[in-house]
Amino acid sequence: MIHVPTMAEFLASGEKPEVLFWVGCAGSFDQRAQKITKAFVTILNKVGIKYAILGKEEMCTGDPARRAGNEFMFQMMAYQNIQILNGYEIKKIVTACPHCFNTLKNEYPVLGGNYEVIHHAVFLQQLIDEGKIKLTDGGTFKGKKITYHDSCYLGRANNIYEAPRKVLEALDVALVEMKRCKSNGLCCGAGGAQMFKEEEKGDGRINIERSNEAIETGASVIAAACPFCNTMLMDGVKNKEKEEEIEVLDIAELVAASMV
Amino acid sequence: MQYIQQVAFLILFIYAVWLFTKNINQIRKNILLGRDEDLTDNKNIRWKNLFLLALGQKKMFRNPLVAVLHLIIYAGFIIINIEVIEILLDGFLGTRRIFMKPLGSFYFFLIDSFEILAFLVIIFCVVFLIRRNIIKLKRFTANDLNGWPKKDANYILITEIILMGLFLKMNAADTALSNNPNEHFIISSYIVPFYQQMFTHVQIEMIERTCWWLHIIGIFAFLNYLPYSKHLHILLAFPNAYYARLNTMGEMQNMENVQNEVKYMMQPELAPTGEAQPMKFGAKDVMDLSWKSLMDAYSCTECGRCSTACPANQTGKLLSPRKIMMDTRDRLEEVGRNIKKNGQFVDDEKKLLNDFITVEELRACTTCNACVQECPVSISPLDIIIELRRSLIMEDSNAPQEWNAMFSNIENNFAPWKLSPDDRDKWTSEV
């Protein structure tokens, strides 16, 4: 049993954490994404990083509302989050969600929220480089064929292509790329608030198109770094009835399962 | 006879330049109908973008083979324009090959290079015609291009072939007439013996003059075709690269008016006193878009790389980022004509939103930025999509039911799902 400390607790004890872990709505509520959250705090705990979460004080960053066109709702959420973050004098934030990452990093500064924001892909890569994450010899995923799906909000939106791949390389996996990868990567279909509505009429579904491309690589694991991509790809894998052979895992889950 | 030609040329030149200036000025006016946005910071990065993206065509090299063909056609087109300087001077002064004597042997090197380029341009334009009309690449056969756009693309390629052909034939005729045995050029010299066998000296003189006139008339005509065509991108790619937004693609433009509105709601003591100004949210028509989005529309060469990369378009949704740009240009031209006719804009009961771009198209966008990434001339279809979406939601309260539920969940539960905020940290008890 791990105790996950909150900012309120740190404040009460007069201490400050090194980093705030921004869990995000998916990571907090979605059953699949909760596993990613748990894997990530397990890593933080093992490495011995002084971190905290906001707990009940965290709110949606406003990303889906803003992208749907509801700027009012976005500004309301941003205002409240920035009040809380600035109130705790937060300097550094890590998050496992590329949407939260993008909003906190790129869209809050102009509204008065200035923090060093890191996505967990980069954070994990740094911990591995610094030797703080100790991986088991042989490795759980050594030599396994794994493909990596670029999240749009990590890749194109923020130019982070290498960090998640370096994490996978550190796990000694056999990384295979899909036909469309990195800046050519195909969206999973969840962004722009599509996650929260039915797809428009068409002759196919975006997540199925993308999952099929991932399945065609012959990989036994599809690695993702976004809870929404994870859900969309899992649905696509199920659609092909491949869920027995192919797992969709977050890079945090891959790392957590490979640690000493 | 010589004077008549010179005067005729002068009149033609002045008319062509006047007409072109007039049409470009109209386009400038249309672009400036857009919302103000300051895009003049970081001049060094902007110049770098202009050189790399516009002049160097960096993004074209995502597909190297096509990039090389395109670059050679472009280089041929631009470099041969150095020869046009001579053609213009000859036209004004009634001379023939005015640079030949002063430049000496270097002149032959120049013309030889131009001829090789002209020859390559002809070949590659034929390749591009085949790609468009025989191989039928998907992005060139999509419905967005039905009608004028398809013809426009073919007219451009055919015109370039004709112009380059005239240039070579003109040189050949000129060589055939020359008394200097050393005067021959690398490609056109193959046509010379054919002329000498088939035609008399007078006939060849006629051919030379005809080609010369057709070539320069063709150039003037093509110049004035640009404002009506997708080919305008050869000019607008430069300012469009320079004025491209520099922030990361993930960052959406902030709406300061809404930001302040929320601030005054939360901290009423900060609110300014007096009557509040009526506010407009997002864009319903072209005038509500940033001027950069309007220049984007004029810069679009309808290549369709955006739509090929668009996940919605690729899965058969109605959305095509290319069509967003074409619609914006069509509507802007219409508004421009309206203003020209009436002195100011008179309501024509049409809007960019709904009458050109439909709700279904806008709803299909995943904001994945693939279209922005792909565009070789620094266009952002996403900026337009987002502005129209803002208007739909904030002006018309037009949202799918599921989005309304998502908004109310965020407002009440601080998460997009209908789950209690008290359970946000429930997972911590299960680690």
HADDOCK unambig.tbl for C-alpha pairs under 7 A between the chains (distance, minus, plus):
assign (segid A and resid 1 and name CA) (segid B and resid 431 and name CA) 5.86 0.50 0.50
assign (segid A and resid 2 and name CA) (segid B and resid 431 and name CA) 5.78 0.50 0.50
assign (segid A and resid 4 and name CA) (segid B and resid 428 and name CA) 6.06 0.50 0.50
assign (segid A and resid 25 and name CA) (segid B and resid 415 and name CA) 5.75 0.50 0.50
assign (segid A and resid 28 and name CA) (segid B and resid 424 and name CA) 5.38 0.50 0.50
assign (segid A and resid 28 and name CA) (segid B and resid 425 and name CA) 6.43 0.50 0.50
assign (segid A and resid 28 and name CA) (segid B and resid 427 and name CA) 6.77 0.50 0.50
assign (segid A and resid 29 and name CA) (segid B and resid 424 and name CA) 6.33 0.50 0.50
assign (segid A and resid 34 and name CA) (segid B and resid 427 and name CA) 6.72 0.50 0.50
assign (segid A and resid 38 and name CA) (segid B and resid 431 and name CA) 5.91 0.50 0.50
assign (segid A and resid 55 and name CA) (segid B and resid 424 and name CA) 6.61 0.50 0.50
assign (segid A and resid 55 and name CA) (segid B and resid 425 and name CA) 5.21 0.50 0.50
assign (segid A and resid 56 and name CA) (segid B and resid 421 and name CA) 6.53 0.50 0.50
assign (segid A and resid 56 and name CA) (segid B and resid 422 and name CA) 6.21 0.50 0.50
assign (segid A and resid 56 and name CA) (segid B and resid 424 and name CA) 5.70 0.50 0.50
assign (segid A and resid 56 and name CA) (segid B and resid 425 and name CA) 6.11 0.50 0.50
assign (segid A and resid 59 and name CA) (segid B and resid 414 and name CA) 4.98 0.50 0.50
assign (segid A and resid 59 and name CA) (segid B and resid 415 and name CA) 6.52 0.50 0.50
assign (segid A and resid 60 and name CA) (segid B and resid 410 and name CA) 6.78 0.50 0.50
assign (segid A and resid 60 and name CA) (segid B and resid 414 and name CA) 5.44 0.50 0.50
assign (segid A and resid 60 and name CA) (segid B and resid 415 and name CA) 5.15 0.50 0.50
assign (segid A and resid 65 and name CA) (segid B and resid 407 and name CA) 6.50 0.50 0.50
assign (segid A and resid 68 and name CA) (segid B and resid 389 and name CA) 6.60 0.50 0.50
assign (segid A and resid 69 and name CA) (segid B and resid 386 and name CA) 6.56 0.50 0.50
assign (segid A and resid 69 and name CA) (segid B and resid 389 and name CA) 4.96 0.50 0.50
assign (segid A and resid 69 and name CA) (segid B and resid 390 and name CA) 3.96 0.50 0.50
assign (segid A and resid 69 and name CA) (segid B and resid 393 and name CA) 5.74 0.50 0.50
assign (segid A and resid 70 and name CA) (segid B and resid 390 and name CA) 6.26 0.50 0.50
assign (segid A and resid 70 and name CA) (segid B and resid 393 and name CA) 6.02 0.50 0.50
assign (segid A and resid 70 and name CA) (segid B and resid 394 and name CA) 6.38 0.50 0.50
assign (segid A and resid 71 and name CA) (segid B and resid 258 and name CA) 6.90 0.50 0.50
assign (segid A and resid 72 and name CA) (segid B and resid 258 and name CA) 6.16 0.50 0.50
assign (segid A and resid 75 and name CA) (segid B and resid 259 and name CA) 5.81 0.50 0.50
assign (segid A and resid 75 and name CA) (segid B and resid 262 and name CA) 6.56 0.50 0.50
assign (segid A and resid 76 and name CA) (segid B and resid 262 and name CA) 6.25 0.50 0.50
assign (segid A and resid 102 and name CA) (segid B and resid 250 and name CA) 6.40 0.50 0.50
assign (segid A and resid 106 and name CA) (segid B and resid 251 and name CA) 5.53 0.50 0.50
assign (segid A and resid 107 and name CA) (segid B and resid 251 and name CA) 5.98 0.50 0.50
assign (segid A and resid 152 and name CA) (segid B and resid 368 and name CA) 5.39 0.50 0.50
assign (segid A and resid 153 and name CA) (segid B and resid 250 and name CA) 6.38 0.50 0.50
assign (segid A and resid 156 and name CA) (segid B and resid 249 and name CA) 6.90 0.50 0.50
assign (segid A and resid 156 and name CA) (segid B and resid 369 and name CA) 6.71 0.50 0.50
assign (segid A and resid 157 and name CA) (segid B and resid 248 and name CA) 6.17 0.50 0.50
assign (segid A and resid 157 and name CA) (segid B and resid 249 and name CA) 4.62 0.50 0.50
assign (segid A and resid 157 and name CA) (segid B and resid 250 and name CA) 4.03 0.50 0.50
assign (segid A and resid 158 and name CA) (segid B and resid 248 and name CA) 6.21 0.50 0.50
assign (segid A and resid 158 and name CA) (segid B and resid 249 and name CA) 6.93 0.50 0.50
assign (segid A and resid 158 and name CA) (segid B and resid 250 and name CA) 6.35 0.50 0.50
assign (segid A and resid 186 and name CA) (segid B and resid 311 and name CA) 6.50 0.50 0.50
assign (segid A and resid 187 and name CA) (segid B and resid 311 and name CA) 6.31 0.50 0.50
assign (segid A and resid 187 and name CA) (segid B and resid 368 and name CA) 6.16 0.50 0.50
assign (segid A and resid 189 and name CA) (segid B and resid 366 and name CA) 6.20 0.50 0.50
assign (segid A and resid 190 and name CA) (segid B and resid 366 and name CA) 6.59 0.50 0.50
assign (segid A and resid 191 and name CA) (segid B and resid 366 and name CA) 4.63 0.50 0.50
assign (segid A and resid 191 and name CA) (segid B and resid 367 and name CA) 6.06 0.50 0.50
assign (segid A and resid 191 and name CA) (segid B and resid 368 and name CA) 6.54 0.50 0.50
assign (segid A and resid 192 and name CA) (segid B and resid 365 and name CA) 6.58 0.50 0.50
assign (segid A and resid 192 and name CA) (segid B and resid 366 and name CA) 4.32 0.50 0.50
assign (segid A and resid 192 and name CA) (segid B and resid 367 and name CA) 4.88 0.50 0.50
assign (segid A and resid 194 and name CA) (segid B and resid 366 and name CA) 6.21 0.50 0.50
assign (segid A and resid 196 and name CA) (segid B and resid 402 and name CA) 6.45 0.50 0.50
assign (segid A and resid 196 and name CA) (segid B and resid 403 and name CA) 6.51 0.50 0.50
assign (segid A and resid 196 and name CA) (segid B and resid 406 and name CA) 6.85 0.50 0.50
assign (segid A and resid 197 and name CA) (segid B and resid 402 and name CA) 5.46 0.50 0.50
assign (segid A and resid 197 and name CA) (segid B and resid 403 and name CA) 6.55 0.50 0.50
assign (segid A and resid 199 and name CA) (segid B and resid 364 and name CA) 6.95 0.50 0.50
assign (segid A and resid 200 and name CA) (segid B and resid 317 and name CA) 6.47 0.50 0.50
assign (segid A and resid 200 and name CA) (segid B and resid 364 and name CA) 5.68 0.50 0.50
assign (segid A and resid 201 and name CA) (segid B and resid 317 and name CA) 5.82 0.50 0.50
assign (segid A and resid 202 and name CA) (segid B and resid 315 and name CA) 5.88 0.50 0.50
assign (segid A and resid 202 and name CA) (segid B and resid 316 and name CA) 4.26 0.50 0.50
assign (segid A and resid 202 and name CA) (segid B and resid 317 and name CA) 4.37 0.50 0.50
assign (segid A and resid 203 and name CA) (segid B and resid 315 and name CA) 5.63 0.50 0.50
assign (segid A and resid 203 and name CA) (segid B and resid 316 and name CA) 4.86 0.50 0.50
assign (segid A and resid 204 and name CA) (segid B and resid 315 and name CA) 4.80 0.50 0.50
assign (segid A and resid 204 and name CA) (segid B and resid 316 and name CA) 6.54 0.50 0.50
assign (segid A and resid 205 and name CA) (segid B and resid 315 and name CA) 6.09 0.50 0.50
assign (segid A and resid 206 and name CA) (segid B and resid 311 and name CA) 6.22 0.50 0.50
assign (segid A and resid 206 and name CA) (segid B and resid 312 and name CA) 6.97 0.50 0.50
assign (segid A and resid 206 and name CA) (segid B and resid 315 and name CA) 6.21 0.50 0.50
